[in-house]
Amino acid sequence: MNPNPHDPQDLDFSRHFASDTALPEPAHTPEQLKEIDDLGSIGANVLKDQGFYVRIVTARGGGTTLPANPSVLVVEDDPGTSAVIVKALGSYGYRTRTAKDRGGIVAALSAPPVPDLILLDVMLEDINGFDVLNRVRQHGSTRWVPVIMLTSLSEPADIAKGLALGADAYLSKPLLPSTLIDAVQAVLGG
């Protein structure tokens, strides 16, 4: 079942993101792990050869129509990087919220409406972005929200981990704002 992310059932993320709450990572068959590793290797080559951008298409279910000005949660702990991302997205009509740590993520996800997209760094102040992605994918209100990993980690193992946890795209920093906008539009279907 695909809950409508614009009509959230439960926006209480405080316990879901608590540091003492462990969530298991998804289990994969050996065949799925091989496919994920292969995509990670392909992704690493694309990162190096085509402007540091990997487009990953993940079926999220459908039928949800985006609002005219989609909202993006930018999870980034560097204030300068966050400001550039927010400015680039704003110039294309995207509404943004920002978070830099666990508490900010909880607050941003708890304030309706649920974002239409999450841009997620991996190395954050008090939580790992891969853990955040795992938690997003296991919460009823955010399970289907597209997530773009935006990180300086570009090794095949990092890309594979993001894919295994359900990232829709993986971008490597540094990147041009136009590359970011292209990725956001591709993932949101615009």
N, C-alpha and C positions, 0 to 999 in steps of 0.2 A: 504494500500500500504506500502511496506517495501522499503524505500530508501536505496540504497547501502551506508553503512557507510564509505566505502573506497573511495567514490566519492561524498564528501559533497556538498550540494547545497548552504549552507549558514553558514559560520563560524564566523559570527558576534555575539558574545555572550555578548558583553558589555551591551547592553540594557536588554537582557534577564536575566542577573544576577545582574542588578542594585538593590541596596538596597531599592529603592523606587518603584520597580516594584513588585506588589503582583500577585502571580499566585494561583488560587484556587487548592486545593487538589482534586483528583478524587472523584467522588460521587460513592457510592456503595449501593447496595440493602441490606436490612437486612439479607438476606440469604448469600450474599457475605461477609458481616461483620462477621457473625457467623463462616463461613468457615475460614476466616483470623484469627479470635481469636483462633479457634481450632488449626490451624497451629502454631500460636504463642505459645500456651501452649505445643504442641508437641515439638516445637523447643526448648523451655526452658528445657524440660526434656533431649533432645538430647544434648544440650549444656553441661548439667551437667554430663551426662552418657557416652558420646562418644567423648571425646577430644575437646569439645568446638567448634563443627562444625555442622552447619545445612546446608544441601543441599536443595535448593529450585529450582525446575525446573519450569521455566516460558517459555512458548512458545513465542519466539521473532520473529517468522517468520524465514525464512531460505533462503537457496540458496546462502549464502555468504561464500566464501572460505577464510579462514584465511591465511595470509602470513606465510612464513616459520618461522619467528621470530615475533610472535604477540607483539603488543605494549600495555603497561599497564600504565594508569595514576594512580599514587599513590597520593591520597589526604589525607595527614596526617600532623598535625602541630607539632608533637614531632620529632625533628631532629634525635634522636637516633633510634626511632621506624622506621622512614622513611628510614634511612640508612640500617637497618637490612632487611627490606622488599625489598629494591632495590637490595641489595646484593643477597638475596635468589632468587629473580626473575631472576637476571642476570646470576646466576650460572646454570639456566635451559634454557637460551637462550632468555628470554623475554627482549625486549627493554622497557625502562621505562622513564617516565617524572614524575616530582613531582610538587605538589602544596600544599600550607599550608593555604591559605586564599582565599577570594573571587577573588582578582585580579590575583592571581596565577592560579586559576581554569579557569578564563576567558582566560588568556594568553595560558595556556596549551591546552584548547579546540579550541582556535582560530588558532593554528599552525597546518597546515596539516601534516600528515593525522590524521583523527579522531582516537582516540585510539580504540583498539579492546576490551578492558576491562577497567573498572574503579574500583579501590579499594578505598572505601570511608569511612572515619571516620565520626562520628556524631558530636562530640564536637570539633569544629574548632574555630580559633581566632575570626573571624568576621561574620561567617555564620554557620547555623546549617546544618549538613549533610543530614538530612531528607529534608530540603528545597532544597539543591543541587540536591538530587535524584528527587524530584518533577520537578525541572526545566530541568534536563537532559531528563526526560521522556516526557516533553512537547516541546522540541526543535526538529525540523525536522532532524537535522544532528546527533543527539545523541539518539533519541527515542529508537532505537533497540540495542544500545550498552549495553552489559551485565554489571551489577553493583553488586559488592560484598560489602556489608556493613561490615566494620572491625572496631569494637568499643568495649569499655568496658561496654556498656549498654546491659545487657542480660536479662532484665525482659520481661515477656510475652508481655506486652503492647508495649515495644520497638520493639520486633521482629515483632509483628503484624503491627505496624506502618510502618516498613521497607517493609514488604510484601505488605501492602495496597498501598504503593507508587511505587511498582514495582521492588523491589530488587530481584535479581536472587539467591542470597545466603546471609547468615548472619553469620559472624564469630565473636566470642567473644575473646577479648584480656584478658590476654596474651594467646598466642598460639605458638605452635612449627612451625618453618619454613616449615617442611614437611607437616603439616596440611594446611598451606597456599597454598603450591604448589599443594597439592591434590585438594583443592577447586578450584583453578584457572584452573587446567586441567579439572576438572569435568564440570565447567561452560562453558569453551571454547570447550568442546567436545573432548579433547585430552587425 
